[in-house]
């Protein structure tokens, strides 16, 4: 059995030869969000890694990923003391898994939800967290023009963003790259200046809105810069088209606490 370790202090994966290394790194977790991840080859009864993160309550949250041929499961437990955390990691290093009856099955929350042409969009085919905030029917439409994915630009952007995410999981946090490529210089609409280009501007802003909501649909979260650009585009679309759906989207999206880089 080969083990390696990654921490927030050293994100370069290094080999682990004895448990002392793991214990030392766990003891170095002093600040909120300090973490360690233990990877292993081969899998331990399908488990491929164990991770721990220090919470603001001076307790640890642990997660284990189990991978199968075409699927995976993930389990988590919160409020674990340092001594119990050390014991769980020691057992894992000895190729023994914890009793998952004491852990929560969090698979549906960490799973990514991609568009399926045979199933289309509904509450079962988006991230569970999406349903917590976006309850209007139009969110699941691929034909309502005034919805994130219901216009040509929005649907195409959803497919392109999902392709971007599927190519490399590390890009989950970097959908802002797709938005920046659109290169809209200003979100302020000037009727005299922009009227001739309004069709193209609406297309571009529909694209940005779809990218933002794809982040939410697939991953269950949205990055702060993506949220800001999505809200700006929604305000622009509402200004030039004045539709109730835009107002609902703005209100709903404002309720989301966005994630920031490095936190």
C-alpha positions as a Markdown table, in Angstrom:
| # | Residue | x | y | z |
|---|---|---|---|---|
| 1 | Unk | 0.0 | 0.0 | 0.0 |
| 2 | Unk | 1.4 | 3.4 | -1.0 |
| 3 | Unk | 0.3 | 6.6 | 0.7 |
| 4 | Unk | 0.9 | 10.2 | -0.2 |
| 5 | Unk | -0.1 | 13.5 | 1.5 |
| 6 | Unk | -1.2 | 17.0 | 0.5 |
| 7 | Unk | -1.8 | 19.9 | 2.8 |
| 8 | Unk | -2.7 | 23.6 | 2.5 |
| 9 | Unk | 0.9 | 24.3 | 3.6 |
| 10 | Unk | 2.4 | 22.0 | 0.9 |
| 11 | Unk | 0.1 | 21.3 | -2.0 |
| 12 | Unk | 2.8 | 19.2 | -3.7 |
| 13 | Unk | 1.9 | 15.6 | -3.2 |
| 14 | Unk | 4.6 | 13.8 | -1.2 |
| 15 | Unk | 5.1 | 10.1 | -0.3 |
| 16 | Unk | 4.3 | 9.0 | 3.3 |
| 17 | Unk | 6.4 | 6.2 | 4.7 |
| 18 | Unk | 5.1 | 6.1 | 8.3 |
| 19 | Unk | 2.2 | 7.4 | 10.3 |
| 20 | Unk | 4.4 | 9.9 | 12.1 |
| 21 | Unk | 4.3 | 12.1 | 9.0 |
| 22 | Unk | 0.5 | 12.1 | 9.1 |
| 23 | Unk | 0.3 | 12.8 | 12.8 |
| 24 | Unk | 2.8 | 15.7 | 12.5 |
| 25 | Unk | 0.8 | 17.3 | 9.7 |
| 26 | Unk | -2.5 | 16.9 | 11.7 |
| 27 | Unk | -0.9 | 18.6 | 14.7 |
| 28 | Unk | 0.1 | 21.5 | 12.4 |
| 29 | Unk | -3.6 | 22.2 | 11.6 |
| 30 | Unk | -4.0 | 25.3 | 13.8 |
| 31 | Unk | -6.1 | 27.7 | 11.8 |
| 32 | Unk | -9.6 | 27.4 | 10.4 |
| 33 | Unk | -9.6 | 25.7 | 7.0 |
| 34 | Unk | -6.2 | 24.0 | 7.5 |
| 35 | Unk | -6.4 | 20.6 | 5.8 |
| 36 | Unk | -4.6 | 17.4 | 5.0 |
| 37 | Unk | -5.5 | 14.8 | 2.3 |
| 38 | Unk | -4.2 | 11.2 | 2.3 |
| 39 | Unk | -4.2 | 9.5 | -1.1 |
| 40 | Unk | -3.6 | 5.8 | -1.4 |
| 41 | Unk | -2.8 | 3.2 | -4.1 |
| 42 | Unk | -4.4 | 0.7 | -4.4 |
| 43 | Unk | -7.8 | 1.6 | -3.1 |
| 44 | Unk | -8.9 | 0.4 | 0.4 |
| 45 | Unk | -12.2 | -1.3 | -0.3 |
| 46 | Unk | -12.8 | 1.3 | -3.0 |
| 47 | Unk | -11.6 | 4.2 | -0.9 |
| 48 | Unk | -9.1 | 6.4 | -2.6 |
| 49 | Unk | -8.5 | 9.2 | -0.2 |
| 50 | Unk | -9.3 | 10.5 | 3.3 |
| 51 | Unk | -9.2 | 14.2 | 4.0 |
| 52 | Unk | -9.6 | 16.4 | 7.2 |
| 53 | Unk | -10.2 | 20.1 | 7.5 |
| 54 | Unk | -10.1 | 22.1 | 10.7 |
| 55 | Unk | -13.4 | 24.0 | 11.3 |
| 56 | Unk | -14.0 | 27.3 | 13.2 |
| 57 | Unk | -15.1 | 25.2 | 16.2 |
| 58 | Unk | -11.7 | 23.7 | 16.7 |
| 59 | Unk | -13.0 | 20.4 | 15.4 |
| 60 | Unk | -12.3 | 18.5 | 12.2 |
| 61 | Unk | -14.6 | 17.7 | 9.3 |
| 62 | Unk | -13.6 | 14.4 | 7.5 |
| 63 | Unk | -14.5 | 13.1 | 4.1 |
| 64 | Unk | -13.8 | 9.8 | 2.3 |
| 65 | Unk | -14.2 | 9.1 | -1.4 |
| 66 | Unk | -15.0 | 5.7 | -2.7 |
| 67 | Unk | -14.7 | 5.1 | -6.4 |
| 68 | Unk | -16.3 | 2.3 | -8.5 |
| 69 | Unk | -16.1 | 1.5 | -12.3 |
| 70 | Unk | -18.5 | 4.3 | -13.4 |
| 71 | Unk | -19.5 | 6.0 | -10.2 |
| 72 | Unk | -18.4 | 7.1 | -6.8 |
| 73 | Unk | -19.6 | 7.7 | -3.2 |
| 74 | Unk | -18.5 | 10.2 | -0.7 |
| 75 | Unk | -19.1 | 10.2 | 3.0 |
| 76 | Unk | -18.5 | 13.0 | 5.6 |
| 77 | Unk | -18.6 | 13.5 | 9.3 |
| 78 | Unk | -18.3 | 16.8 | 11.3 |
| 79 | Unk | -17.3 | 17.9 | 14.7 |
| 80 | Unk | -14.5 | 15.3 | 15.1 |
| 81 | Unk | -12.0 | 15.9 | 17.9 |
| 82 | Unk | -8.3 | 15.8 | 17.2 |
| 83 | Unk | -7.8 | 12.6 | 19.1 |
| 84 | Unk | -10.6 | 10.9 | 17.2 |
| 85 | Unk | -9.3 | 12.3 | 13.9 |
| 86 | Unk | -5.9 | 10.8 | 14.6 |
| 87 | Unk | -7.4 | 7.5 | 15.4 |
| 88 | Unk | -9.4 | 7.5 | 12.1 |
| 89 | Unk | -6.3 | 8.4 | 10.1 |
| 90 | Unk | -4.3 | 5.7 | 11.9 |
| 91 | Unk | -6.9 | 3.1 | 11.1 |
| 92 | Unk | -6.9 | 4.3 | 7.5 |
| 93 | Unk | -3.1 | 4.0 | 7.3 |
| 94 | Unk | -3.6 | 0.5 | 8.5 |
| 95 | Unk | -6.1 | -0.1 | 5.6 |
| 96 | Unk | -9.2 | -0.1 | 7.9 |
| 97 | Unk | -12.2 | 2.1 | 7.0 |
| 98 | Unk | -14.5 | 3.7 | 9.6 |
| 99 | Unk | -18.1 | 2.6 | 10.2 |
| 100 | Unk | -20.0 | 4.6 | 7.6 |
| 101 | Unk | -23.2 | 4.2 | 9.6 |
| 102 | Unk | -21.8 | 7.0 | 11.7 |
| 103 | Unk | -21.1 | 9.2 | 8.6 |
| 104 | Unk | -23.3 | 11.1 | 6.3 |
| 105 | Unk | -23.6 | 10.1 | 2.6 |
| 106 | Unk | -22.8 | 13.4 | 0.9 |
| 107 | Unk | -22.4 | 12.0 | -2.6 |
| 108 | Unk | -25.3 | 14.0 | -4.1 |
| 109 | Unk | -23.8 | 17.3 | -2.8 |
| 110 | Unk | -20.3 | 16.8 | -4.3 |
| 111 | Unk | -21.4 | 15.1 | -7.5 |
| 112 | Unk | -21.4 | 17.2 | -10.7 |
| 113 | Unk | -24.6 | 17.5 | -12.7 |
| 114 | Unk | -24.2 | 17.7 | -16.4 |
| 115 | Unk | -26.9 | 18.1 | -19.1 |
| 116 | Unk | -28.4 | 14.9 | -20.5 |
| 117 | Unk | -30.2 | 15.2 | -23.8 |
| 118 | Unk | -32.4 | 12.3 | -23.0 |
| 119 | Unk | -33.5 | 13.6 | -19.6 |
| 120 | Unk | -33.2 | 17.4 | -20.2 |
| 121 | Unk | -33.5 | 19.7 | -17.2 |
| 122 | Unk | -35.5 | 19.1 | -14.0 |
| 123 | Unk | -35.1 | 19.2 | -10.3 |
| 124 | Unk | -33.4 | 15.8 | -10.4 |
| 125 | Unk | -30.8 | 16.7 | -13.0 |
| 126 | Unk | -29.3 | 19.7 | -11.3 |
| 127 | Unk | -27.2 | 20.0 | -8.1 |
| 128 | Unk | -29.4 | 19.7 | -5.0 |
| 129 | Unk | -28.2 | 23.1 | -3.8 |
| 130 | Unk | -29.6 | 24.6 | -6.9 |
| 131 | Unk | -33.1 | 23.6 | -5.9 |
| 132 | Unk | -32.7 | 25.4 | -2.6 |
| 133 | Unk | -32.6 | 28.8 | -4.2 |
| 134 | Unk | -34.0 | 28.6 | -7.7 |
| 135 | Unk | -37.6 | 27.3 | -7.5 |
| 136 | Unk | -39.3 | 29.0 | -10.5 |
| 137 | Unk | -40.2 | 26.7 | -13.4 |
| 138 | Unk | -38.4 | 28.8 | -16.0 |
| 139 | Unk | -35.0 | 27.8 | -14.5 |
| 140 | Unk | -35.5 | 24.3 | -16.0 |
| 141 | Unk | -36.7 | 25.5 | -19.4 |
| 142 | Unk | -34.6 | 25.1 | -22.6 |
| 143 | Unk | -37.2 | 27.0 | -24.7 |
| 144 | Unk | -38.1 | 30.1 | -22.5 |
| 145 | Unk | -36.1 | 32.9 | -24.0 |
| 146 | Unk | -36.1 | 34.8 | -20.7 |
| 147 | Unk | -34.4 | 32.0 | -18.8 |
| 148 | Unk | -30.7 | 31.0 | -18.2 |
| 149 | Unk | -30.7 | 28.1 | -20.7 |
| 150 | Unk | -33.8 | 28.7 | -22.9 |
| 151 | Unk | -32.3 | 30.9 | -25.6 |
| 152 | Unk | -29.8 | 29.9 | -28.2 |
| 153 | Unk | -26.9 | 31.8 | -26.6 |
| 154 | Unk | -27.7 | 30.4 | -23.2 |
| 155 | Unk | -28.1 | 26.8 | -24.2 |
| 156 | Unk | -24.9 | 26.9 | -26.3 |
| 157 | Unk | -23.1 | 28.5 | -23.4 |
| 158 | Unk | -24.3 | 25.9 | -20.9 |
| 159 | Unk | -23.0 | 23.1 | -23.2 |
| 160 | Unk | -19.6 | 24.9 | -23.7 |
| 161 | Unk | -19.2 | 25.6 | -20.0 |
| 162 | Unk | -20.0 | 22.0 | -19.1 |
| 163 | Unk | -17.4 | 20.8 | -21.7 |
| 164 | Unk | -14.9 | 23.2 | -20.1 |
| 165 | Unk | -15.6 | 21.7 | -16.7 |
| 166 | Unk | -15.5 | 18.1 | -17.8 |
| 167 | Unk | -12.1 | 18.5 | -19.5 |
| 168 | Unk | -10.3 | 19.3 | -16.2 |
| 169 | Unk | -11.9 | 19.3 | -12.7 |
| 170 | Unk | -9.4 | 21.9 | -11.5 |
| 171 | Unk | -11.3 | 24.4 | -13.7 |
| 172 | Unk | -14.4 | 24.3 | -11.6 |
| 173 | Unk | -13.3 | 27.5 | -10.0 |
| 174 | Unk | -12.3 | 29.2 | -13.3 |
| 175 | Unk | -15.4 | 29.7 | -15.3 |
| 176 | Unk | -14.5 | 33.4 | -15.2 |
| 177 | Unk | -12.1 | 32.7 | -18.0 |
| 178 | Unk | -15.1 | 31.9 | -20.4 |
| 179 | Unk | -16.8 | 35.2 | -19.3 |
| 180 | Unk | -13.6 | 37.3 | -19.8 |
| 181 | Unk | -13.2 | 35.9 | -23.3 |
| 182 | Unk | -16.5 | 37.6 | -24.3 |
| 183 | Unk | -14.8 | 40.9 | -23.5 |
| 184 | Unk | -17.8 | 43.2 | -22.9 |
| 185 | Unk | -16.2 | 46.5 | -22.1 |
| 186 | Unk | -19.2 | 48.0 | -20.3 |
| 187 | Unk | -22.4 | 46.9 | -18.8 |
| 188 | Unk | -24.0 | 50.3 | -19.1 |
| 189 | Unk | -26.4 | 50.5 | -22.0 |
| 190 | Unk | -26.5 | 53.7 | -24.0 |
| 191 | Unk | -29.5 | 53.7 | -26.4 |
| 192 | Unk | -27.9 | 56.1 | -28.9 |
| 193 | Unk | -24.6 | 54.3 | -28.9 |
| 194 | Unk | -25.7 | 50.7 | -28.6 |
| 195 | Unk | -29.0 | 50.4 | -30.3 |
| 196 | Unk | -27.5 | 49.0 | -33.6 |
| 197 | Unk | -25.6 | 46.4 | -31.6 |
| 198 | Unk | -28.3 | 45.6 | -29.1 |
| 199 | Unk | -29.0 | 42.1 | -30.6 |
| 200 | Unk | -25.3 | 41.2 | -30.2 |
| 201 | Unk | -25.2 | 42.6 | -26.7 |
| 202 | Unk | -28.2 | 40.6 | -25.6 |
| 203 | Unk | -26.6 | 37.5 | -27.1 |
| 204 | Unk | -23.4 | 38.1 | -25.1 |
| 205 | Unk | -25.2 | 38.9 | -21.8 |
| 206 | Unk | -27.4 | 35.8 | -22.2 |
| 207 | Unk | -24.1 | 33.8 | -22.6 |
| 208 | Unk | -22.7 | 35.2 | -19.4 |
| 209 | Unk | -25.9 | 34.5 | -17.5 |
| 210 | Unk | -25.9 | 30.9 | -18.7 |
| 211 | Unk | -22.3 | 30.5 | -17.6 |
| 212 | Unk | -23.1 | 31.7 | -14.1 |
| 213 | Unk | -26.1 | 29.4 | -13.7 |
| 214 | Unk | -24.1 | 26.5 | -15.2 |
| 215 | Unk | -21.6 | 26.9 | -12.3 |
| 216 | Unk | -24.6 | 26.6 | -9.9 |
| 217 | Unk | -26.3 | 23.8 | -11.8 |
| 218 | Unk | -23.2 | 21.6 | -12.1 |
| 219 | Unk | -21.3 | 22.3 | -8.9 |
| 220 | Unk | -23.9 | 23.8 | -6.4 |
| 221 | Unk | -21.8 | 26.9 | -5.9 |
| 222 | Unk | -20.8 | 30.1 | -7.7 |
| 223 | Unk | -17.5 | 32.0 | -7.5 |
| 224 | Unk | -17.7 | 35.6 | -6.4 |
| 225 | Unk | -16.4 | 37.1 | -9.7 |
| 226 | Unk | -18.7 | 34.9 | -11.8 |
| 227 | Unk | -21.6 | 36.0 | -9.6 |
| 228 | Unk | -20.8 | 39.6 | -10.0 |
| 229 | Unk | -20.6 | 39.4 | -13.8 |
| 230 | Unk | -23.8 | 37.3 | -13.9 |
| 231 | Unk | -25.7 | 39.9 | -11.9 |
| 232 | Unk | -24.4 | 42.7 | -14.1 |
| 233 | Unk | -25.6 | 40.9 | -17.2 |
| 234 | Unk | -29.0 | 40.2 | -15.6 |
| 235 | Unk | -29.3 | 43.9 | -14.8 |
| 236 | Unk | -28.4 | 44.8 | -18.3 |
| 237 | Unk | -31.0 | 42.4 | -19.8 |
| 238 | Unk | -33.6 | 43.7 | -17.4 |
| 239 | Unk | -32.9 | 47.2 | -18.4 |
| 240 | Unk | -33.3 | 46.6 | -22.1 |
| 241 | Unk | -36.0 | 44.0 | -22.0 |
| 242 | Unk | -37.7 | 44.6 | -18.6 |
| 243 | Unk | -38.9 | 41.0 | -18.0 |
| 244 | Unk | -40.1 | 39.6 | -14.7 |
| 245 | Unk | -37.8 | 36.6 | -15.0 |
| 246 | Unk | -34.7 | 38.8 | -14.9 |
| 247 | Unk | -36.0 | 40.4 | -11.7 |
| 248 | Unk | -36.6 | 37.0 | -10.1 |
| 249 | Unk | -33.1 | 35.8 | -11.1 |
| 250 | Unk | -31.5 | 38.9 | -9.7 |
| 251 | Unk | -33.4 | 38.5 | -6.4 |
| 252 | Unk | -32.6 | 34.7 | -6.2 |
| 253 | Unk | -29.0 | 35.1 | -7.1 |
| 254 | Unk | -28.4 | 37.8 | -4.5 |
| 255 | Unk | -29.4 | 35.3 | -1.9 |
| 256 | Unk | -26.4 | 33.0 | -2.7 |
| 257 | Unk | -23.2 | 33.4 | -0.7 |
| 258 | Unk | -20.5 | 33.2 | -3.3 |
| 259 | Unk | -17.1 | 31.5 | -2.9 |
| 260 | Unk | -13.9 | 33.4 | -3.1 |
| 261 | Unk | -10.5 | 32.1 | -4.3 |
| 262 | Unk | -8.1 | 30.8 | -1.7 |
| 263 | Unk | -10.7 | 30.5 | 1.1 |
